[in-house]
Each structure stands twice: as structure tokens, then as C-alpha cells.
Amino acid sequence: RVPLGMGVSDPKRSFCPHCKKDIPWYRNLPIITWLLQRAKCAECSAPIAFRYFFVELLTGALFAASWILLPVPYPAAFFVMALCVLLVVISFIDAEHMIIPMNFVFAGLVIGLIAGVIAPALIFIGSPVPSLPSWAGGGQALVGMLVGWIGLGLVVLAGKFFFGERRMEFDDEAETWNLREPQTDHEELRFVVGDEEIDWSDVFYRKKDRIEIECEEVLLNGKKTQAKQCVILTDRIVLDDKEHKIAKIESLEGKARKVVIPREAMGAGDPPLLGMIGAFLGWQAVLFALFTSCVYALVAAFLGRVGLGRPLPFGPFLALGGLTWVFGGWKLWEMYLVYAGLK
């Protein structure tokens, strides 16, 4: 609902995304109904994606594992459940829409810091909780948040420096491009070239970032111009030597022979997501989650035959790295520290 601009309670009832009919309460049992109706809507027989079934099953399994398997007292287990819900929601939204919903991330940051104060056992999972004042656990959560957010933020900046820019050249036939207005409250302005859509924040990470277009044709507010060069900046465009404020532009489109786009090593939402994981689990979990998420992403890219330069949402792999830490990864970390003579 969130990426589509709908609220949790608006519309009030669940509905079929195909025929839009409300699902009555006696059929609103996702796992059971999905199985009994053979993955089809009872009204229009449209297929119900396996994702709906899997998310419900996964969330229930994570809840059970949080309560039964973790060596932490019950207050910490409740916070693990909250973390699991947040990571599942963020992961599936990022996987489908290539965006990380920041409202969930910011909520998670607050909950994680509270967890550090109330249930520090989560940060010291697997180890005896030291006799510290209550605020010390919150301090550890704050350190974890800063290490995750700032650390991965520096990686994003380094990726910007080393990867620089992406060049697209169209020798045979000019490719269409345009600026697309947000379709929902949770979307942002996008640069569209051919079939590829690029979020504004993924291009303009710094003020000096710019999109350069060698134009065959440019239409400004529906009117054809004579410009051969279009430079798009974060708040304005330059057609040859003439500037236009983006806020005053109704539409911008054209055909390009060459496009140069700034590119990132990863999206701007990934650093705060890792910061959220650090707030719940501490700085050691941040290091572990970052390393394992890279391994998971490489394996997924290899198995899915995702080539270099192709977009791959990193949020789900960060979430998987965080969950790996919670459900046993901390043991591997302890073993490594002992092997390296650091403990």
C-alpha cells in the first residue's frame, strides 16, 4: 500500500488488486485462503502472487524464531519481532519498487534506540550483559546507528568518486527521454530514458551532479526548441546557454544521441537502513551485516545473471545480513574473534 500512496487503514478493507472488490473477513486469512483458493481471487479468478503468501509465512516464522530460538529475555524478543517486521516490509518494497521507504527506516531508528535502553541484551546477544546504567545501552545503540549510517554513507561517496558517471550512446536511432512527475506521494521526480527510470535522489546526490544530454530534439512545455545540448541540474535545466527553473517547467522531453548520467555505488536509502540495523544490534552487527550482504548480493547477481551496470536493490541483502546476525551470525563473529586472537 505504501509505495502506491495508500494508507494502512485507507481503504479500510483488503481488496483484490485486479477487480478491486473487498475481501470479506472470513476470507481475509492470507495463508489459508491462498491455499484453499489455489492462489486465485474468489471473485474474478485472477492469480494472487506468491509474494502475498510468502510474506505472511516468513513473518510468522520470524516471529516464532524470535521468541523460541534467541538467547535473549522476553523484552528483547519483542524488539527483534519489530526489527523483523521492518526488515520484511522494507525488503519487499525495495525489491519490487527499487525504493526504501524512509518513514519505516526512521521509525526503526527510534525503536532501535529505545531498545538499546530497555533491552540491551539484544546488542550484547550471546554474551553476558554488563552491569551498565540504562542509558549505556542506548549509547551502544547510538554508536551502532552512526557506524552503520556514516560508514555506508562514506562508501556511497567513494562509489560516486570511483564510478563517476554512466555514458549511454545511441548511434543507430535517437532514444526518447523525459522528466516524469511523481505518481504518488512516496515517489519522486524521475529521469526516464527509453525503458529505464532513474530516481532524482539516485542522480543528484551532490549539488554539482548533472545529467548531460546531446539532443536531437527537445520539447519544453510541449514546444520544440533549437537546443542541441541539455544539462539537467538539481533545480534547473540549461538548454544551450539558457537556464530554466525546474519548478516552473510543466514538461520536458526529447530525443537523445548521447546521455551522461552520474551514478552511485548504491542508493541513498541504504546507509540509513544499515544505521537502523546498527541501532537495534550494535556496531559489530553492522560490520557483519555489511560483509554478508555483499556476499549475498554477489551470489544473487551471479545466479540471476545480473550484469555490471544493471540495477540491483541492495536493501533486501542488508536486511538478510542483519537477520543472519540475529539468528546465529553472532556466533560466527565470536568464533572469528577467538581465531584472530582478539578475544
Disulfide bonds with the S-S distance in Angstrom:
none
